[in-house]
């Protein structure tokens, strides 16, 4: 809160676990990396998303690469 961030260490664990799941790691690998002792403990942190299951959300990435920021000319 002191730095304007609202969350706890659980938020960081949840984010890391879900990122590893999106990368395709197995639950056993995620459990080991996060030091969860039980699968039930890990399950509370995981969010079931289509991306985690390897399903595209319908929006395909551009073949040209990531978006690029372009500076607009200043008016005046």
N, C-alpha and C positions, 0 to 999 in steps of 0.2 A: 504494500500500500504506500510505503514511503516514496517509492519510485514511480508511482502511478500504474503499477501492474496489479491487476486483480486476479489472484489465483493462489494455489498452494503447490507443494511439491507433487501432489497427486495429479495436478494438471500437467506437469512435465512428464510424469510417468505415463499418463494416459496418452499424451501426444506422441511420446517415443514408441510406445507399444503399438499404436495404430500406424505410425509411419513404417515400422518394421513389418507389420502385417501387409501394408500396401506394397512393400518391396518384395513380398513373396516368401518371407521367412515362415517356417512352420511354428505352430504354437509352442512346441518343445524348445525351439531355438529362442523364441521371444521370452519364454518363461525363464530360461537360463540366463539370458542377458539382463533381464529385469530383476533377477533373484527372487522370483515368486516361488513359493514352496509347493503350491497346489494349483491345479488348472482352474479350480473355482475362483481362486484369488485373482488370477489373470483375467478370467472371463469378465469380471466386473469392470475392467479397464478398456476392453476392446469394444469397438463400435462396428456393427455389421453394416458394411457399405458395399455397393456394387463394385467399386474399385478394388476393395480388399478381396473380392471373389474373382477378380480378373475380368470383370465385365465393364465394357466402356459405357459411360453415361450418355452416349449418343453424340457428344461433341467430339469430333475428331481433331487432333492437333494438326496445325498447318505443316505442310511438307517443307516450307521454307525456313522453319526454325521458330524460336520463341519470338514473342512480340518485342519490338524495338521502340524505345522512347525517342521521340524526335522533338528537338527544341523548336518552338514556334518563334518567328521573328517578333521582336518587341514592337509595339505600336508607339508612334510618337515621333 
